Amino acid sequence: MRTSLALLAIIFCVPALADETVQPDIVVTATRVPTPAKDIPAGVTVIDRQTIEDNGYNTLTDALAEVPGLHVSASGGPGGQASVFVRGTNSNHVLVLRDGMPINDSSDPSSAFNFGVDTLSDVERIEVIRGPMASLYGSGAIGGVINLISRRGTEPGPHLTVDLSGGYPAQVRGAVSATGTQGPFDYALTAESQSQRGFDSTPRRMTSYTGTPQGFRDRIATVNLGYTPVEGTRVSLFVRGRESLFSFNTLGTPTYDTANSQGTADSLLGRIGVNSTLFDGLWETGLFVGRLQEDRRYLEALAPADPNQNSMDDRYHTRRTDVQWNNTVHVADATSVTFGYEHTVDNITVRTNINSLYGPFNQGANAQMVSDAAHAGVQTTLWERLTLTGQIRQDWVADNAPFTWRLGAMLDTPEIDTRFKIAYGTAFRAPSLFDRFGVDSYGYVGNPGLKPETAQGWEIGFTTTLPAFGQSDFVTFGTTYFNEQVNNLIVGVYFPVDTTVNIGSAHLQGFETEVALHPAKWLTLRLTHTYTGAQNADDGTKLLRRPQNTGSFDAVIIPLPGLKIVPNVAYTGAFRDALIDNGGNFLPSGTTQQGLIGNLTVSYDVTPKIQVYANARNLFQSRFESVNGFQTPGTSVIAGVRISLQ
């Protein structure tokens, strides 16, 4: 008993080590109006720069792995194909934005985004919005939206940050970022280079395992410039280039662990725009033109010992032009109206050439799609406690004209320290260009008459924050129930013609629960759990790679001034997948094993401008397969120093 009392005394009596003023997260992605996250009637997670550094996140998959409602399926380490399933929807049902511009890969056969390549050195924050969001952003936002917001100069500068690190197994990283403002100019310049030896993604359980690592290298350069000729008007230029080189494992029957597979994923994104605030702040208007170029290539040389005799040379090229005009009119202190227009042109060229024991396989597409959309919305707060939002959007895409809408409400009841939310929305995903115009040498022919996949879903939930022991946020507890139906699914059929058709539907429902405990200034604990029921609505079978149960635990511990310890553990329950046995042979679908991944980051501020840190990933040496046949990378440790100069 005395020991327990002593521990409580220590917890609640340690001097404050952080600023007592907590600024709320302001989110733009969810409604296009800057809004505190607590007032948004949707599932919202914000991963800011501090969180990225505290947790040692290096890749986008690292950062998303613990977000409630999301499941990351990675085929190996950095560079490997990685998909994200949001609330049980398909991996191509999440729309990825870069500062509001859609960057999903149109040359991908399903128009999905590959989360396995991007790193985070030039990202200031990530906003994850769960639920149907097509009424704001159009095609693909059935499960939700992930917006990568770039670093930008905001303070008189210059401010220079240098981040250098290295570790096991054979990994080196370096990033330099310069930000600041000078008179009417603002700037953010980032350069990154990293290399890592990696691990063999072939599971050790397989007889074909050789330990051949899949390495990864990348170089990134980002320029974000702004010029403010008059107060309230900013002209901007954004350019981001990325070069990535990686190894990967290809599957055959039986699986062969080859060292001959190399891939490249290069991209160039450029955008110019202007934003103005007019009539004493009543009207905010912005116009930008963006151009995205994605080039991917996958090469596998013939290995004489490969029983499948595989070789490949696959190339994917995307050219996207996106024009957006977005407006916000503040008609009253607590009411804003949004409206705008978007025009997008996608061009793709796909050429795949695969040879194997079974003969050659060629696949190709050369196509263009033009999309237009108009959107409008309103957000208002009544009686300083009820926030209402509504959005509508009309798209014209792929010879179809889908109309989507969303309504939401957030009610603040301070009498019981609780906020309630409810929302309903519709969404769609247009057929990919390959779905419509692709061909292959096995007889596949695209279907130009495909209609968009459609969805409608709703959610309801609450969040309670209770004070205690002098802490205004001693404990925060919240849960959300979601329910969504996806119809007109685009699937492949082989009779009477090998093509894609609209057939079938999926039903998705579940709970997202979060608990945060803040017993002292120096200690924060967080626990999340997501239950997802994802099934084929026609026959009741479970959808692949959707675990029913996922969860995470993390803590932020500051035992001494300047010392921060951040452990986290992510749990993934068993799920249904296409299985591969120990001999490397494909089996009918079945149930996989569960997984537990533990990570730890420790940082120490040597001076206000110098921080040293160390990060260990997969501490438990888990061999979990988030995609059956691809093993989680082994234990890695990296240490480094961050230097900030002004």
C-alpha positions as a printed Julia matrix, in Angstrom:
646×3 Matrix{Float64}:
   0.0     0.0     0.0
   2.76    2.45    0.92
   4.57    1.6    -2.32
   1.43    2.35   -4.34
   0.94    5.69   -2.59
   4.56    6.57   -3.19
   4.24    5.81   -6.89
   1.11    7.96   -7.15
   2.91   10.78   -5.39
   5.77   10.55   -7.85
   3.44   10.55  -10.86
   1.41   13.57   -9.81
   4.13   15.62   -8.13
   6.92   15.58  -10.73
   7.43   19.19  -11.9
   5.84   20.16  -15.21
   8.21   19.58  -18.12
   6.01   20.94  -20.91
   4.06   24.05  -21.79
   0.66   23.97  -20.09
  -1.02   25.63  -23.06
  -2.27   22.96  -25.46
  -3.16   24.2   -28.93
  -5.94   22.25  -30.68
  -5.21   20.54  -33.99
  -6.65   22.64  -36.79
  -7.71   20.46  -39.72
  -8.44   21.7   -43.25
  -8.9    18.45  -45.18
 -12.17   17.35  -43.54
 -14.37   20.31  -44.58
 -12.05   22.7   -46.53
 -12.59   25.15  -43.65
  -9.88   25.32  -40.93
 -11.62   23.61  -38.01
 -10.47   22.2   -34.65
 -10.29   18.4   -34.96
 -12.65   18.0   -31.99
 -15.41   19.82  -33.93
 -15.28   17.63  -37.06
 -18.02   14.99  -37.52
 -15.67   12.38  -38.99
 -12.86   10.07  -37.94
  -9.83   12.37  -37.86
  -6.18   11.65  -37.04
  -3.44   14.28  -37.3
   0.21   13.22  -37.39
   2.29   16.38  -37.01
   6.04   16.92  -37.43
   6.68   16.51  -33.71
   4.91   13.14  -33.7
   6.89   11.99  -36.75
  10.18   12.79  -35.03
   9.19   11.55  -31.56
   8.21    8.14  -32.98
  11.1     7.82  -35.41
   8.8     7.5   -38.43
  10.8     7.31  -41.66
   8.25    6.08  -44.19
   4.59    6.76  -44.81
   3.72    3.19  -43.8
   5.48    3.73  -40.46
   3.31    6.77  -39.74
   0.01    5.15  -40.75
   0.5     1.8   -39.02
  -1.16    2.87  -35.75
  -4.0     5.04  -37.08
  -7.39    3.68  -35.92
  -9.46    2.23  -38.74
  -6.44    1.76  -41.04
  -4.66   -1.49  -41.87
  -1.33   -1.38  -43.71
  -0.52   -4.4   -45.9
   3.14   -4.21  -46.88
   4.97   -6.62  -49.19
   8.33   -6.27  -47.46
  10.2    -3.12  -46.43
  10.59    0.29  -48.1
  10.12    0.03  -51.86
   7.79   -2.95  -51.64
   4.17   -2.62  -52.68
   2.11   -1.43  -49.72
  -1.65   -0.99  -49.55
  -3.84    0.73  -46.96
  -7.35   -0.48  -46.18
  -9.54    2.15  -44.48
 -12.49    0.8   -42.47
 -12.42   -2.38  -44.54
 -12.8    -0.73  -47.94
 -10.51   -1.69  -50.83
  -6.98   -0.35  -51.09
  -8.05    1.79  -54.08
 -10.83    3.33  -51.98
  -8.51    5.75  -50.19
  -7.61    9.0   -51.96
  -4.13   10.42  -51.31
  -3.5    14.16  -51.67
  -0.37   16.29  -51.66
  -1.38   19.69  -50.31
  -4.89   19.08  -51.62
  -3.9    17.73  -55.06
  -4.83   14.08  -55.8
  -1.72   11.92  -56.42
  -3.09    8.38  -56.75
  -1.31    6.54  -59.58
  -3.54    6.41  -62.66
  -1.26    3.86  -64.35
  -1.81    1.34  -61.57
  -4.32   -1.27  -62.83
  -6.74   -0.31  -60.04
  -5.64    3.37  -59.69
  -4.4     2.67  -56.15
  -1.62    4.58  -54.38
   1.57    2.7   -53.46
   2.31    3.64  -49.84
   5.6     1.69  -49.82
   7.9     4.25  -51.45
   7.38    7.67  -49.88
   9.44    8.99  -46.98
   8.63   11.93  -44.71
  11.52   14.39  -44.58
   9.52   17.12  -46.39
   6.15   16.44  -44.72
   4.98   18.88  -42.03
   1.83   16.96  -41.09
  -0.47   14.18  -42.27
  -4.24   14.55  -42.0
  -6.2    11.29  -42.15
  -9.98   11.6   -42.61
 -12.01    8.38  -42.43
 -15.4     7.9   -44.03
 -16.94    8.72  -47.46
 -15.37   11.99  -48.65
 -16.14   12.06  -52.38
 -18.41   15.08  -51.87
 -15.22   17.03  -51.17
 -12.56   15.31  -53.26
 -14.24   13.12  -55.87
 -13.32    9.68  -57.19
 -11.61    7.22  -54.87
 -12.57    8.76  -51.52
 -14.87    5.89  -50.51
 -12.93    4.86  -47.4
 -11.34    8.21  -46.69
  -8.66   10.77  -47.57
  -4.99   11.07  -46.58
  -3.52   14.54  -47.14
   0.28   14.95  -47.03
   0.94   18.59  -46.14
   4.37   19.89  -47.1
   6.74   21.97  -45.02
   6.42   25.73  -45.51
   8.31   28.76  -44.22
   6.25   30.61  -41.61
   8.73   32.36  -39.3
  11.36   35.05  -39.97
  14.45   33.11  -40.9
  16.44   31.44  -42.05
  15.9    28.26  -40.0
  18.15   25.34  -40.9
  17.61   21.76  -39.71
  20.15   19.01  -40.36
  19.28   15.39  -39.59
  22.01   12.74  -39.93
  21.73    9.11  -38.84
  23.02    5.62  -39.47
  22.57    2.14  -38.12
  21.95   -1.55  -38.57
  21.62   -3.19  -41.01
  23.79   -0.89  -43.15
  21.5     2.12  -43.3
  22.42    5.79  -43.68
  20.08    8.79  -43.82
  20.62   12.47  -44.3
  18.13   15.32  -44.62
  18.55   19.09  -44.7
  15.66   21.55  -44.48
  15.83   25.36  -44.73
  12.7    27.37  -43.99
  11.85   30.96  -43.25
  10.45   34.28  -44.41
  12.25   37.34  -45.7
  10.09   40.38  -46.34
   7.35   39.34  -48.81
   9.03   35.99  -49.54
   8.67   32.65  -47.76
  10.52   29.45  -48.54
  10.98   25.82  -47.52
  13.75   23.8   -49.16
  14.3    20.13  -48.31
  16.83   17.6   -49.59
  17.02   13.97  -48.49
  19.16   10.96  -49.34
  19.02    7.58  -47.68
  20.15    4.03  -48.25
  19.49    0.8   -46.41
  20.5    -2.79  -46.97
  17.11   -4.09  -45.89
  15.95   -7.62  -45.12
  14.76  -10.62  -47.07
  10.98  -10.39  -47.35
  10.7   -14.1   -48.11
   9.46  -15.73  -44.87
  12.03  -17.82  -43.0
   9.46  -20.63  -42.84
   9.79  -21.2   -46.58
  12.29  -23.72  -47.92
  13.29  -21.19  -50.59
  14.46  -18.62  -48.02
  18.04  -17.49  -48.71
  18.4   -14.3   -46.64
  18.86  -12.17  -49.76
  18.04   -8.6   -48.64
  15.78   -6.16  -50.45
  17.64   -2.86  -50.34
  16.24    0.64  -50.73
  17.72    3.99  -51.81
  16.06    7.32  -52.44
  16.79   10.96  -53.14
  14.2    13.69  -52.63
  14.34   17.42  -53.3
  11.44   19.77  -52.48
  11.08   23.5   -53.12
   8.11   25.4   -51.66
   8.26   29.14  -52.43
   5.83   31.95  -51.78
   5.63   35.64  -52.64
   3.18   38.02  -50.96
   3.07   41.22  -53.06
   0.26   42.69  -50.94
  -1.16   41.61  -47.62
  -3.59   38.73  -48.06
  -2.31   37.53  -51.46
   0.32   34.81  -51.88
   1.72   33.51  -55.15
   3.25   30.06  -54.75
   5.56   27.63  -56.54
   5.96   24.02  -55.4
   8.3    21.45  -56.96
   9.07   17.98  -55.62
  11.27   15.37  -57.24
  11.86   11.82  -56.02
  14.13    9.03  -57.25
  13.79    5.6   -55.63
  15.67    2.37  -56.29
  14.73   -0.85  -54.53
  14.87   -4.63  -54.64
  11.76   -6.77  -54.37
  10.67  -10.39  -54.26
   8.37  -11.8   -56.92
   6.19  -14.79  -56.21
   6.02  -17.85  -58.41
   4.82  -21.42  -58.06
   6.89  -22.45  -56.25
   8.29  -19.23  -54.76
  11.94  -18.59  -55.65
  14.02  -16.21  -53.5
  15.81  -14.2   -56.17
  18.38  -11.41  -55.99
  17.7   -10.31  -59.58
  14.64   -8.09  -59.09
  15.13   -4.32  -59.13
  12.59   -1.53  -59.26
  12.59    2.22  -59.71
   9.84    4.68  -58.78
  10.5     8.26  -59.87
   8.13   11.18  -59.65
   8.08   14.89  -60.39
   5.32   17.14  -59.04
   5.07   20.81  -59.91
   2.38   23.3   -58.94
   1.87   27.06  -59.28
  -0.94   28.93  -57.59
  -2.28   32.07  -56.03
  -4.36   32.54  -52.87
  -6.05   35.8   -51.91
  -8.1    37.1   -49.01
 -10.54   39.77  -50.16
 -13.06   42.18  -48.64
 -11.46   42.33  -45.19
 -11.28   38.55  -44.91
 -14.82   37.77  -46.01
 -13.75   35.87  -49.14
 -10.77   33.54  -49.51
 -10.06   32.33  -53.03
  -7.33   30.11  -54.44
  -6.37   28.87  -57.89
  -3.61   26.38  -58.72
  -2.39   24.31  -61.64
  -0.48   21.13  -60.85
   1.38   18.6   -62.98
   2.34   15.11  -61.76
   4.64   12.73  -63.58
   5.12    9.17  -62.25
   7.47    6.64  -63.81
   7.86    3.1   -62.47
   9.89    0.2   -63.81
  10.29   -3.37  -62.54
  13.12   -5.54  -63.86
  13.89   -9.17  -63.15
  16.74  -10.91  -64.94
  16.49  -14.6   -65.62
  18.05  -16.73  -62.87
  19.06  -20.17  -64.2
  18.13  -21.85  -60.9
  14.61  -20.35  -60.83
  12.15  -23.25  -61.3
   9.65  -20.77  -62.78
  12.17  -19.34  -65.3
  10.79  -15.85  -64.58
  12.01  -12.62  -66.13
  10.24   -9.27  -66.5
  10.44   -5.71  -67.75
   7.34   -3.76  -66.64
   6.89   -0.02  -67.15
   4.17    2.32  -65.88
   3.95    6.0   -66.81
   1.42    8.56  -65.51
   0.92   12.17  -66.56
  -1.69   14.13  -64.59
  -2.71   17.78  -64.9
  -4.95   19.09  -62.13
  -6.54   22.55  -61.98
  -8.47   23.66  -58.9
 -10.33   26.83  -57.99
 -11.46   26.79  -54.35
 -13.3    29.47  -52.37
 -14.46   30.12  -48.82
 -16.93   32.9   -47.99
 -17.37   33.79  -44.31
 -20.97   34.93  -44.26
 -21.04   35.27  -40.45
 -18.72   34.77  -37.47
 -19.59   31.07  -37.23
 -20.78   30.3   -40.77
 -18.7    29.62  -43.89
 -19.69   28.66  -47.41
 -17.28   26.84  -49.72
 -17.44   26.29  -53.48
 -15.09   25.51  -56.32
 -14.27   23.71  -59.54
 -11.72   21.04  -60.51
 -10.47   19.91  -63.92
  -8.2    16.86  -64.25
  -6.57   15.2   -67.24
  -4.91   11.78  -66.82
  -2.71   10.09  -69.41
  -1.15    6.66  -68.92
   1.17    4.35  -70.79
   1.59    0.79  -69.5
   3.84   -1.88  -71.0
   4.52   -5.13  -69.14
   6.56   -8.02  -70.49
   6.85  -11.19  -68.42
   8.36  -14.51  -69.44
   8.09  -17.71  -67.43
   7.89  -21.46  -67.71
   4.27  -20.98  -68.8
   5.15  -18.71  -71.73
   5.16  -14.95  -72.34
   2.66  -12.55  -70.82
   2.26   -9.0   -72.14
  -0.03   -6.27  -70.86
  -0.58   -2.75  -72.06
  -2.67    0.4   -72.0
  -2.38    3.8   -73.62
  -5.32    5.97  -72.63
  -6.57    9.36  -71.46
  -9.37   10.4   -69.12
 -10.73   13.91  -68.54
 -12.65   14.71  -65.36
 -14.52   17.82  -64.25
 -16.26   18.58  -60.98
 -18.08   21.36  -59.15
 -18.45   21.34  -55.38
 -20.11   23.42  -52.66
 -20.47   23.22  -48.9
 -21.5    24.99  -45.75
 -20.33   24.87  -42.15
 -21.94   26.65  -39.23
 -21.93   26.59  -35.44
 -25.17   27.21  -33.53
 -25.43   28.23  -29.87
 -21.63   27.79  -29.59
 -22.08   24.04  -29.22
 -23.61   22.51  -32.37
 -21.4    22.37  -35.49
 -23.17   21.41  -38.73
 -21.48   20.61  -42.04
 -22.8    19.77  -45.48
 -21.13   19.23  -48.85
 -22.27   18.37  -52.35
 -20.27   17.59  -55.47
 -21.12   16.92  -59.1
 -18.5    15.01  -61.11
 -18.31   14.31  -64.82
 -15.91   11.42  -65.35
 -15.62    8.39  -67.66
 -18.91    9.14  -69.45
 -20.72    9.2   -66.09
 -21.97   12.0   -63.86
 -21.94   10.81  -60.23
 -23.43   13.16  -57.64
 -22.26   12.8   -54.02
 -23.17   14.49  -50.75
 -22.35   14.42  -47.05
 -24.0    15.76  -43.87
 -22.51   15.85  -40.4
 -23.12   17.23  -36.93
 -20.97   17.63  -33.82
 -22.65   18.48  -30.49
 -20.6    19.75  -27.56
 -22.17   19.03  -24.14
 -19.76   20.56  -21.59
 -22.18   19.66  -18.79
 -21.01   16.04  -19.16
 -17.61   16.77  -20.8
 -18.67   14.92  -23.96
 -18.87   15.59  -27.68
 -21.24   13.6   -29.89
 -20.9    13.24  -33.66
 -22.97   11.78  -36.48
 -22.46   11.83  -40.25
 -23.8    10.31  -43.45
 -22.23   10.45  -46.89
 -22.05    8.98  -50.37
 -18.99    8.31  -52.53
 -17.79    6.73  -55.77
 -14.71    5.4   -57.53
 -14.45    5.81  -61.28
 -13.16    2.84  -63.3
  -9.4     2.95  -63.77
  -8.0     3.56  -67.22
  -6.73   -0.02  -67.31
 -10.2    -1.29  -66.35
 -11.58    0.52  -69.37
  -8.85    0.28  -72.0
  -6.23   -2.27  -70.91
  -5.32   -5.38  -72.93
  -3.1    -8.41  -72.35
  -1.79  -11.36  -74.31
  -3.98  -13.82  -72.4
  -7.14  -12.33  -73.91
  -8.1    -9.59  -71.42
  -9.91   -6.65  -72.98
 -10.96   -3.56  -71.02
 -14.59   -2.55  -70.7
 -15.22    1.11  -71.71
 -18.85    0.8   -70.53
 -18.0     0.29  -66.85
 -19.9     2.4   -64.35
 -18.36    3.85  -61.16
 -18.39    1.9   -57.92
 -20.75    3.64  -55.49
 -20.97    3.76  -51.71
 -23.05    5.15  -48.9
 -22.06    5.1   -45.26
 -22.72    6.59  -41.86
 -21.01    6.85  -38.49
 -21.95    7.84  -34.97
 -19.75    8.29  -31.94
 -18.68   10.3   -28.92
 -15.58   11.53  -27.12
 -15.42   12.24  -23.39
 -12.6    14.18  -21.74
 -12.46   14.19  -17.93
 -10.22   16.33  -15.71
  -8.5    15.03  -12.58
  -5.45   15.73  -10.41
  -4.99   19.17  -11.95
  -4.97   17.82  -15.51
  -7.75   19.14  -17.77
  -7.33   16.1   -20.04
  -6.57   13.42  -17.46
  -8.46   10.83  -19.49
 -10.02   10.97  -22.95
 -12.22    8.14  -24.16
 -14.03    7.87  -27.47
 -15.63    5.35  -29.75
 -17.17    5.48  -33.22
 -19.43    3.0   -34.98
 -19.21    3.01  -38.78
 -21.35    1.28  -41.4
 -20.82    1.43  -45.17
 -22.14   -0.36  -48.24
 -20.17   -0.43  -51.52
 -22.06   -1.4   -54.7
 -21.26   -1.96  -58.38
 -17.85   -3.39  -57.49
 -15.51   -3.61  -60.47
 -14.23   -7.2   -60.68
 -12.67   -9.41  -63.32
 -14.6   -12.19  -65.07
 -13.36  -14.81  -67.51
 -16.56  -15.91  -69.28
 -17.86  -15.28  -71.84
 -15.09  -12.65  -72.24
 -12.0   -11.98  -70.11
 -12.79   -8.45  -68.94
 -14.02   -6.4   -65.96
 -17.67   -5.84  -65.06
 -19.77   -4.17  -62.36
 -21.01   -6.96  -60.11
 -21.48   -7.57  -56.41
 -21.28   -5.44  -53.28
 -19.48   -5.28  -49.94
 -20.75   -4.48  -46.45
 -18.38   -2.91  -43.93
 -19.03   -2.08  -40.3
 -17.15   -1.83  -37.05
 -15.94    0.23  -34.1
 -12.95    2.52  -33.58
 -12.05    3.09  -29.93
  -9.36    5.33  -28.44
  -8.33    5.89  -24.84
  -5.72    8.49  -23.84
  -4.49    8.88  -20.27
  -2.52   11.96  -19.23
  -1.86   11.5   -15.5
   1.06   13.92  -15.39
   2.82   16.48  -17.54
   5.6    13.99  -18.18
   3.47   10.96  -19.04
   0.92   10.24  -21.77
  -0.53    6.81  -22.5
  -2.67    5.92  -25.52
  -4.55    2.76  -26.43
  -6.53    2.13  -29.63
  -8.65   -0.75  -30.88
 -10.51   -1.23  -34.16
 -13.02   -3.96  -34.89
 -13.82   -4.37  -38.58
 -16.4    -6.64  -40.14
 -15.78   -6.65  -43.9
 -17.64   -9.14  -46.04
 -18.98   -9.84  -49.48
 -22.59   -8.7   -49.14
 -23.78  -11.28  -51.68
 -22.4   -14.49  -50.16
 -21.23  -13.41  -46.68
 -17.57  -14.41  -47.14
 -14.9   -12.31  -45.4
 -12.89   -9.97  -47.59
  -9.15  -10.62  -47.91
  -6.57   -8.77  -45.77
  -9.11   -7.17  -43.44
  -8.28   -8.26  -39.88
 -11.25   -8.1   -37.56
  -9.14   -6.78  -34.7
  -6.25   -4.34  -34.72
  -4.89   -2.19  -31.94
  -1.96   -0.21  -30.66
  -0.43    1.04  -27.45
   2.04    3.88  -27.15
   3.41    6.17  -24.5
   5.33    9.43  -24.26
   7.54    9.47  -21.18
   9.64   12.5   -20.18
  11.41   11.41  -16.97
  13.99   14.23  -17.15
  14.07   17.6   -18.88
  15.01   17.01  -22.52
  14.77   13.21  -22.34
  11.84   11.62  -24.2
  11.07    7.9   -24.39
   8.4     6.75  -26.84
   7.57    3.01  -26.95
   4.76    1.67  -29.13
   3.28   -1.71  -29.92
   0.94   -2.51  -32.84
  -1.25   -5.62  -32.87
  -2.87   -7.2   -35.94
  -5.32  -10.05  -35.54
  -5.66  -13.01  -37.86
  -7.28  -12.36  -41.23
  -8.28  -14.15  -44.42
  -5.73  -14.13  -47.25
  -4.53  -16.16  -50.24
  -2.04  -18.5   -48.57
   1.39  -19.78  -49.59
   2.73  -22.94  -47.93
   6.29  -23.55  -46.69
   7.22  -24.99  -50.05
   6.21  -21.76  -51.78
   3.07  -23.16  -53.39
  -0.2   -21.23  -53.58
  -3.11  -22.59  -51.56
  -6.8   -21.7   -51.42
  -7.58  -18.72  -49.2
  -7.44  -19.31  -45.47
  -6.68  -17.69  -42.14
  -3.27  -16.15  -41.4
  -1.44  -15.81  -38.09
  -1.73  -12.73  -35.86
   1.17  -10.32  -35.39
   2.71   -8.04  -32.76
   5.27   -5.36  -33.71
   7.14   -3.34  -31.08
   9.17   -0.15  -31.64
  11.08    2.24  -29.38
  12.41    5.77  -29.89
  14.56    7.67  -27.37
  15.64   11.28  -27.85
  17.62   13.73  -25.73
  18.04   17.48  -26.14
  21.76   18.03  -25.52
  21.19   21.76  -26.04
  18.14   23.71  -27.27
  19.56   23.32  -30.8
  21.08   19.82  -30.72
  19.12   16.6   -30.24
  20.44   13.05  -30.33
  18.1    10.11  -30.87
  17.92    6.37  -31.4
  15.12    4.32  -32.94
  14.63    0.54  -32.89
  11.94   -1.09  -35.03
  10.5    -4.59  -34.67
  12.11   -5.11  -31.28
  10.47   -8.51  -30.83
  11.9    -9.81  -34.15
   8.38  -10.59  -35.3
   8.01  -12.66  -38.46
   4.46  -11.47  -39.01
   3.24  -11.55  -42.63
   0.89   -8.61  -43.27
   0.66  -10.05  -46.79
   0.97  -13.83  -46.79
   4.29  -14.71  -48.39
   6.02  -11.47  -47.37
   7.65  -11.21  -43.94
   7.93   -8.1   -41.78
  11.47   -6.63  -41.93
  13.68   -7.78  -39.06
  14.98   -5.75  -36.14
  16.69   -2.51  -37.17
  18.41    0.13  -35.04
  19.38    3.62  -36.14
  20.91    6.53  -34.2
  21.39   10.11  -35.23
  21.59   13.8   -34.44
  19.27   16.7   -35.28
  20.81   20.16  -35.41
  18.67   23.29  -35.61
  20.27   26.59  -36.6
  18.73   30.03  -36.86
